[in-house]
Amino acid sequence: MNLTAGPATKETGVDQVKVLSVIIPAYNEEETIVRLLEKIRATPLLQQIKKELIVVDDCSSDQTGETVASYMKANPGLDIKYFKHITNRGKGASLHTGIRHASGDLLIIQDADLEYDPADYNKLLEPVMAGQADVVYGSRFLEGSQFGIYGLLHTVGNKFLTRLSNLFTGLKLTDMETCYKLLPVKLIKSMDLKEQRFGFEPELTALLAKIPNLRIIEVSVSYSRRTYTEGKKIGWRDGVRAFYVIIKYGLFYKQPHSGRQE
């Protein structure tokens, strides 16, 4: 399958969007996973688009799996698929699993920790449905957010990695590391993604940037940061890996792109 893109209504089939696949990587999220699923369930989508929820449990050691199972039993009318890794493999690996099982038309990534609000889904859907974009990133920095000390350090790191990524991709993103990325399922299934952990974000961005005529835009989204004591998992080692991935895919990787999506 080729990755060349053109007008959204022709190349990505957005005029035929019926289902949004929501990929939810989860690791030890028993405290938040039900509240997240409830938020998604309660969020109506544009043009009556339906939701397909795909929860990928990355070998949690708490009751995440049991909690999801109970929720599924109590909500039989909600389209939820659950998969569990037998070993902990990382967020990127969980996303790979979710992508393989996605059957919708568009896909969005949703962390299970409630830092991002599903009420923003329609903000990401709007430019695609209007034929103005092929891929939409939900930026935490388009509208000035207030951060504490931890937030400030986290923000500085994100902005550094985003600017470095932009240097190699030619994009003008404000938040490359954002969780919220909305794109066609056929497109992401056609990509040869390798990163198993938090390097997934810069890898995906680098490969998308190599696709001619692909329209990537950002919209502002809300963000309620979680601290490490509350269970946040990304750390400085992930930042180092992201730096390496940006250099690797920026300098040495060439994505093939001939023909049309099928």
N, C-alpha and C positions, 0 to 999 in steps of 0.2 A: 504493500500500500504506500502511495506517495503522500508526502506531507505538504504539498503546495496548497495554499489556501487562496480564496478570492472572496467575493461578496458572501456574507454570512448566509443569506437565504438560499444561495446556490450550493456552496461548498460544505457547509456544516448542517444543512437541513433544518435550520431553526424554525422554519415555517411548519415543520412537522413535529415539533417538540411535544411529547406527551408525558415523559417521565424524567424526573431529575434523580440521578443516583447520588446518594449522600454517603461518602466513605468515611467511617468513624474508626480510626485507630484508637485502641484503648489498652492501657497498661495500669493495673491497680487503680481503677476509677470507680469503685463501688459507691463512693460517696456522692458522685455527680452524674453518673451515667443515666439514671432514671429521670432526673430533672432535665437533662439534655434531651432525652428521647421525648419527653413531654413537651418541651419547647418546640421541637421539630414538628411533632404531631399537631400542635396548636397553631402552626404558622401556615396560613393559606397562601398558595403560590399564584402568580399571574396566570391568567388564561386557564385556570383549573388544572394546571400541570400536577401530575401525581408524583409521589415520592417513593423511592426505593431506598431503604436504609440498609447499609451493609456494615455491621459491626465486626471488626477484626480484633480479637483479644490476643495480645502478644504475650501469651503465657503468664497471665496475671497470677500473683500468689495470694490475692485476697478473694473476695466473693463477687468479682465483676461478672464472671460467667453465670453464676447462679442468679444474680440480680437481673441480668438481661433475660435469662430464661423465664423468670417469673413475670417480667414485664411482657414478654411475648405471649405468654399463656393468658395474661389478663387483657391483652389487646390483640385478639386474633384477626381483626380486620385491618391492622396496620402491616404493611409489607416490610418485614424485617428479616434479614438473613444474618446468621451468626456463624463466625468461623473462629477457631482458636489454634494458635501456633503451639506446638508441643515444646518448643524452646523459645526463649526470648531472642528475637532477631532484629528489633529496632523498628522505628516508625516507618522508614522507607519500605521495609519488607512488608509491613502491615498494609501499606498503601498498594504495593504490588499485588497482594492477595485480593484486596478490595477491587482494584481495577479489573483483574481477571474475571471477577464474578459480576461486574456491573453490566446491566442490560438496558439501562436507560438511554436517553438521547444526549443529555448533558450531565456533567459530573461536577460535584463540589466536594472539597475536603473539609471535614469538620472535626476538630479536636474534641475530646470528650470532657475537657476540664472546665467548660463554661466561660473561658476567657473571651470567646467569640459568641455572638448572639445570632441564632437562626433567623431572627426577625429581619436581618439584613439580606437574606437570600434574594428577595425581590429587587434590591438595589443592584445586585450583581446580574440578575436575569434581564433587567430592563434594557441595557444597551445591546445585548445579544438578540433579544426578541424584536428590537427595533431595527435590526440589521446594521447596527453601528459598530459592532465589535465581534470578534471571533473568540477571544479569550479575555476574561475579566479578573483582575486581582483586587482584593479588598484591602485597601491601605489603612494602616493605623495612624499614618502621619500626614495625610492630606489636610486634615483639620487639626490644629495644634492641641495635642493631648498633654495633660499634666502628669508628671511622673515623680515618684519619690527617689531616694538615692539609688535603690536597686533598679528602679525603672530607668533612671538616668543612664546608668552603666549599660543596661540592656539596650537602651535606645541608641547609645553611641556605637555599640557593637553592631547593631542592625544597620545603622546608617552607613557605617564603614563598609560592611559587606555588600550592601546594596549599591553603593557608589563604585566599588571595585567590580561588581558584576556588570553594572552599566558600562563601565570602561571597555569591557570585552564584548558585550552584547550589542552596544549601540542603543539600548533602550533608555528610557528616562523615567524609570520607576522610582518611587519613594519608599517602597517596602517590598523588596524581593523575598524576604523571609516570612511573609505573611502566610498563615494557614489557609485563608480563603482564596482559592484559585478555582475559577469556573471555566470549564472547557468542554468541547464535544467528546463524548465517550469514544467514538471511532478514532479521533485524533490521538488521544492519549494511549489507546490500545495499540496504535501503530508505532509507538515510540519505544526504542530499545533502552529502557531505563535500568540502571544498574545499582544506584546507591541504596544501601540497606537501612541507613539511619537518617540523621538530620541533613545529610548532604543531598537528600532528595530535592529540596527546594532550589538550590542553585543549579543542580543538574537539569531539572525540568525547565527552569528559566533559560539556561544556555541553549538547550535543544529547541525550545520554542522560538528563540530569537533567530535561529538559523533557517527558519521556514519562510520563504519569500512571501511577501504580501499578507502575512498573518497580522491581523489587527489586534493588538494587545492594549487594553486601557485599564486604568485604575478607577475605583470609586471608593469613597471614604466609608469605613465601617467602625462600629463601636468596639471597644476593647477594654476588658476589665482584668488586669493582670493578676496572676496568681504568684505567690511567693514560693520559695523552695520548701519552707516549712509546711506549706499547704499542698505540696506534692509536685511542684514544677520540676521537670526532668532535664531540660536542655541545659548544658553547662559549657565551660570554656573549651573543653575538648571538641565539642560539636562546632564551636566557632572556628577552631583550627582546621577541622575537617572541611567546613564550608569554604574556607580560604583556599585550601588545596583543590577542592572540586571546581571552584571558579577558575583557577589557573589552568587546571587540567582540561576542562571543556572549552575554555576560552582560547587556549593556544594550540591544543593538539587534536581536538576532535572535530571531524567533518561529518555533518549529518547529510545523508543522501536526500535529495528532494526533486525527483523528476516525475512528471505525470500528474494525476489527480487523485484525490481521496476516493475510495470506493466504499 
